[in-house]
Amino acid sequence: MKKTVKLSEIAEHIEMASDGTDTFYNELTGEFYWYSDFGDRDERDLDEEEGWLHLPSQREANEYSMMSDFADTVRNSRKREQLEIALSGKGAFRRFKDAVLREGIEEAWYAFRDRRYLEFAREWCDYKNLPYDPAELPDEELNESIFTENIATATTTVTESITSDRQHELREALRSINSTIGKCEKVLLKFAEGTSQHTLTKRRLDAFYIAVSLIEKELMEES
């Protein structure tokens, strides 16, 4: 009988699984097994033992995509621009972490990242048919609050953008939101309908579509 897994433990082990390391989980005993190419490697052949599953790596979780998606959620245009600059070119991970610390948004970033790792762990467990405690997942009330926050963010973007250089700020807001829409539409294709990630991404897209409509209407009235 398969053990009920803790999603937080799965997420933690995935986050720690960098290049040169491998982590396995035993679905029958709940045991984790880890080894590294850089140390004394155990010759234990897990493929011949029952119940062992190879966990995804940090690379498969795609933390760079998490950073990019987080940058898109930052409403302050100056801070968002600093994160986008940090993500360009080699050394993006180090620059991004320095940027979130410098801009005072590290708590928001780590909360965002932890949630994404938890969602990734859930998707993996679903794929492997592993039972887990749904209490670790954001409930529908939280999902609704995220959707509401996206609507509020989009509306605030429109409101804030008309306080200075109206046309320029509106067009910049439209560019940023359209960029986010493109990313979300690509991600949506990877999720099966009915999963929480598909539903949440769809709601985010709905929020951004509304924002685009509001901005385009504002631009037409200004022209």
FENVENHU-V161042 format. One record per residue. SS is DSSP state (2 for helix, 1 for strand, 0 for the rest). OMEGA is omega in whole degrees, -180 to 180 (NA if undefined). NEAR is the number of other ideal C-beta (glycine too) atoms within 8 Angstrom. Layout:
BEGIN
ss->SS omega->OMEGA near->NEAR
ss->SS omega->OMEGA near->NEAR
END
This chain:
BEGIN
ss->0 omega->-178 near->3
ss->0 omega->177 near->8
ss->0 omega->173 near->10
ss->0 omega->-174 near->7
ss->1 omega->172 near->13
ss->0 omega->-179 near->9
ss->2 omega->-180 near->14
ss->2 omega->179 near->9
ss->2 omega->177 near->9
ss->2 omega->-179 near->15
ss->2 omega->-179 near->13
ss->2 omega->-179 near->9
ss->2 omega->176 near->13
ss->2 omega->-180 near->18
ss->2 omega->-178 near->9
ss->2 omega->-175 near->10
ss->0 omega->180 near->12
ss->0 omega->179 near->8
ss->0 omega->179 near->5
ss->0 omega->178 near->6
ss->1 omega->177 near->12
ss->1 omega->178 near->8
ss->1 omega->179 near->13
ss->1 omega->177 near->12
ss->1 omega->179 near->14
ss->1 omega->-176 near->13
ss->0 omega->-179 near->12
ss->0 omega->-176 near->9
ss->0 omega->-177 near->6
ss->0 omega->-177 near->8
ss->0 omega->172 near->6
ss->1 omega->178 near->9
ss->1 omega->-174 near->11
ss->1 omega->170 near->10
ss->1 omega->-175 near->8
ss->1 omega->176 near->9
ss->0 omega->-175 near->6
ss->0 omega->180 near->4
ss->0 omega->177 near->6
ss->0 omega->-176 near->3
ss->0 omega->178 near->7
ss->0 omega->-179 near->5
ss->0 omega->180 near->4
ss->0 omega->-178 near->6
ss->0 omega->-176 near->6
ss->2 omega->-180 near->8
ss->2 omega->-178 near->5
ss->2 omega->179 near->4
ss->0 omega->-173 near->8
ss->0 omega->170 near->4
ss->0 omega->-176 near->8
ss->1 omega->178 near->12
ss->1 omega->179 near->10
ss->1 omega->-180 near->7
ss->0 omega->174 near->12
ss->0 omega->179 near->9
ss->0 omega->176 near->11
ss->2 omega->180 near->10
ss->2 omega->179 near->7
ss->2 omega->177 near->7
ss->2 omega->174 near->13
ss->0 omega->-180 near->7
ss->2 omega->177 near->9
ss->2 omega->177 near->9
ss->2 omega->177 near->7
ss->2 omega->-179 near->12
ss->2 omega->179 near->14
ss->2 omega->179 near->10
ss->2 omega->178 near->11
ss->2 omega->179 near->13
ss->2 omega->-179 near->11
ss->2 omega->-179 near->11
ss->2 omega->-177 near->8
ss->0 omega->-175 near->10
ss->0 omega->-180 near->9
ss->0 omega->-173 near->6
ss->2 omega->-180 near->7
ss->2 omega->179 near->6
ss->2 omega->179 near->10
ss->2 omega->180 near->13
ss->2 omega->178 near->8
ss->2 omega->178 near->11
ss->2 omega->179 near->16
ss->2 omega->177 near->9
ss->2 omega->-179 near->9
ss->2 omega->-176 near->11
ss->0 omega->-177 near->12
ss->0 omega->174 near->6
ss->0 omega->-178 near->4
ss->0 omega->180 near->3
ss->0 omega->-175 near->6
ss->2 omega->-176 near->12
ss->2 omega->180 near->9
ss->2 omega->-179 near->7
ss->2 omega->-179 near->11
ss->2 omega->180 near->12
ss->2 omega->176 near->9
ss->2 omega->-177 near->9
ss->2 omega->-180 near->12
ss->2 omega->177 near->12
ss->2 omega->-179 near->8
ss->2 omega->-177 near->7
ss->0 omega->176 near->9
ss->0 omega->-178 near->5
ss->0 omega->-177 near->9
ss->2 omega->180 near->9
ss->2 omega->178 near->6
ss->2 omega->-180 near->9
ss->2 omega->-178 near->11
ss->2 omega->176 near->8
ss->2 omega->178 near->8
ss->2 omega->-179 near->12
ss->2 omega->-180 near->11
ss->2 omega->179 near->9
ss->2 omega->-180 near->9
ss->2 omega->177 near->11
ss->2 omega->178 near->13
ss->2 omega->178 near->13
ss->2 omega->178 near->10
ss->2 omega->178 near->12
ss->2 omega->179 near->13
ss->2 omega->179 near->12
ss->2 omega->179 near->11
ss->2 omega->179 near->12
ss->2 omega->177 near->13
ss->2 omega->-179 near->9
ss->2 omega->-179 near->6
ss->0 omega->-179 near->8
ss->0 omega->178 near->5
ss->0 omega->177 near->10
ss->0 omega->178 near->7
ss->1 omega->-179 near->12
ss->0 omega->-178 near->7
ss->2 omega->180 near->5
ss->2 omega->179 near->4
ss->2 omega->-178 near->9
ss->0 omega->173 near->9
ss->0 omega->-179 near->7
ss->0 omega->-177 near->6
ss->2 omega->180 near->5
ss->2 omega->179 near->6
ss->2 omega->177 near->8
ss->2 omega->178 near->13
ss->2 omega->-180 near->8
ss->2 omega->177 near->8
ss->2 omega->178 near->12
ss->2 omega->179 near->13
ss->2 omega->179 near->8
ss->2 omega->178 near->8
ss->2 omega->177 near->12
ss->2 omega->-180 near->10
ss->2 omega->179 near->8
ss->2 omega->-180 near->12
ss->2 omega->-180 near->14
ss->2 omega->180 near->10
ss->2 omega->178 near->9
ss->2 omega->179 near->14
ss->2 omega->-177 near->14
ss->2 omega->-178 near->8
ss->2 omega->-173 near->9
ss->2 omega->-177 near->12
ss->0 omega->-176 near->10
ss->0 omega->-177 near->6
ss->0 omega->177 near->5
ss->0 omega->-168 near->5
ss->2 omega->-176 near->9
ss->2 omega->-178 near->8
ss->2 omega->-178 near->7
ss->2 omega->178 near->13
ss->2 omega->-179 near->15
ss->2 omega->178 near->9
ss->2 omega->177 near->10
ss->2 omega->-180 near->13
ss->2 omega->179 near->12
ss->2 omega->-178 near->8
ss->2 omega->-178 near->11
ss->2 omega->178 near->14
ss->2 omega->177 near->9
ss->2 omega->179 near->9
ss->2 omega->179 near->10
ss->2 omega->180 near->12
ss->2 omega->179 near->8
ss->2 omega->-178 near->11
ss->2 omega->180 near->12
ss->2 omega->177 near->9
ss->2 omega->-180 near->8
ss->2 omega->-177 near->9
ss->2 omega->-179 near->11
ss->0 omega->-178 near->6
ss->0 omega->-175 near->5
ss->0 omega->177 near->11
ss->0 omega->178 near->5
ss->0 omega->-180 near->5
ss->0 omega->177 near->5
ss->0 omega->-178 near->10
ss->2 omega->-180 near->10
ss->2 omega->178 near->9
ss->2 omega->-179 near->12
ss->2 omega->-178 near->10
ss->2 omega->179 near->11
ss->2 omega->179 near->12
ss->2 omega->180 near->9
ss->2 omega->177 near->12
ss->2 omega->179 near->12
ss->2 omega->178 near->12
ss->2 omega->179 near->9
ss->2 omega->-178 near->13
ss->2 omega->176 near->14
ss->2 omega->178 near->9
ss->2 omega->-180 near->10
ss->2 omega->179 near->15
ss->2 omega->179 near->12
ss->2 omega->-180 near->8
ss->2 omega->-179 near->11
ss->2 omega->180 near->15
ss->2 omega->177 near->9
ss->2 omega->179 near->8
ss->2 omega->179 near->11
ss->2 omega->179 near->12
ss->2 omega->180 near->7
ss->2 omega->-179 near->6
ss->2 omega->-176 near->8
ss->0 omega->NA near->4
END
